[in-house]
Amino acid sequence: MAAASSPALDATVLAAAAQVLAEHGWHDFTLERVAQAAGVSRVTLYRRGVTKDVLFDAIVVGAAQAWQAALWPALTADGSGAARLRRAMRAACAVVEQHLQLLTGLSTVPDPVFHLDGEDGTGHRTRDIYVTPFRRLLQDGQADGSLRADLDQEQTATLLFNVITRTYLHLRSGHGWPPDRTADALLDLVTPGLLTTTKE
């Protein structure tokens, strides 16, 4: 998805790691497979200090960077908060589509990728980087009156990230729905519950 911070992780190795994770899932994600996909030896990766965890961390960082880049235009665009929020939801569908196979592979990882342990240890909360764009647009929409004032920003932002991305991924990978149909149906279902006024 994106370049890694470590010089040992060049674009070829990262692309190979993403490919292996997408094709084999976490349980069969091995350095041997990554080395083969990258066209290098396992020893070469070892000498560079590349481990399974290092590769996985780089992929997760790349996912966050791709998410930020995809939603940034909605944050900076003109228009009402409601219009920009809908644009952000469509961008979320698009970035999932762009990385569909990789995200399917990430869904097999035993530890949460997009979540952190809750402070009380009873559950998980979505990583802030993924909910912040939605929270910001909800604030803007409530300020300009285009979105319901009674929406809890934190809760709604968390719901939007999980509902949009997970549902889109499931319908595309599990049901084989085409991209446009999936995004349109999802946004048409979710949007009316956010607006100040809805059409009867």
CORDA-V897052 format. One record per backbone hydrogen bond with DSSP energy under -1.0 kcal/mol. NH is the residue of the N-H (numbers start at 1). CO is the residue of the C=O. E is the energy in kcal/mol with one decimal. If there is no record, write none. Layout:
# CORDA-V897052
{{NH:CO:E} {NH:CO:E}}
This chain:
# CORDA-V897052
{{9:6:-1.4} {10:8:-1.1} {14:10:-2.3} {15:11:-2.5} {16:12:-2.1} {17:13:-2.5} {18:14:-2.5} {19:15:-2.2} {20:16:-2.6} {21:17:-2.4} {22:18:-2.3} {23:19:-2.4} {24:20:-2.8} {25:21:-1.8} {29:26:-1.6} {34:30:-2.1} {35:31:-3.0} {36:32:-2.2} {37:33:-2.5} {38:34:-2.2} {39:35:-1.0} {40:35:-2.4} {45:41:-1.5} {46:42:-2.2} {47:43:-2.7} {48:44:-1.4} {49:46:-1.4} {50:45:-2.6} {55:51:-2.3} {56:52:-2.4} {57:53:-2.8} {58:54:-1.9} {59:55:-2.0} {60:56:-2.3} {61:57:-2.4} {62:58:-2.3} {63:59:-2.0} {64:60:-1.9} {65:61:-2.2} {66:62:-2.5} {67:63:-2.1} {68:64:-2.3} {69:65:-2.3} {70:66:-2.1} {71:67:-1.9} {72:68:-1.5} {75:71:-1.4} {76:72:-1.6} {84:80:-2.3} {85:81:-2.3} {86:82:-2.1} {87:83:-1.8} {88:84:-2.2} {89:85:-2.4} {90:86:-2.2} {91:87:-2.2} {92:88:-2.2} {93:89:-1.8} {94:90:-2.2} {95:91:-2.4} {96:92:-1.8} {97:93:-2.4} {98:94:-2.3} {99:95:-1.3} {100:97:-1.3} {103:99:-2.8} {104:100:-1.9} {105:101:-2.0} {106:102:-2.6} {107:103:-1.4} {108:105:-1.7} {109:106:-1.7} {116:125:-3.0} {118:123:-4.4} {121:118:-1.5} {125:116:-2.7} {127:114:-2.7} {130:127:-1.7} {132:128:-2.4} {135:131:-2.6} {136:132:-2.7} {137:133:-2.0} {138:134:-2.3} {139:135:-2.2} {140:136:-2.1} {141:137:-2.6} {142:138:-2.4} {143:139:-2.1} {144:140:-2.2} {146:141:-1.3} {147:141:-1.8} {148:194:-2.5} {156:152:-3.0} {157:153:-2.4} {158:154:-2.0} {159:155:-2.4} {160:156:-2.8} {161:157:-2.2} {162:158:-2.1} {163:159:-3.4} {164:160:-2.4} {165:161:-1.9} {166:162:-1.5} {167:163:-1.4} {168:164:-2.1} {169:165:-2.4} {170:166:-2.4} {171:167:-2.7} {172:168:-2.2} {173:169:-2.9} {174:170:-2.6} {177:171:-2.3} {182:178:-2.3} {183:179:-2.6} {184:180:-2.7} {185:181:-2.4} {186:182:-2.2} {187:183:-2.6} {188:184:-2.5} {189:185:-1.5} {190:186:-2.2} {191:187:-2.6} {194:191:-2.3} {195:191:-1.1} {196:146:-1.5}}
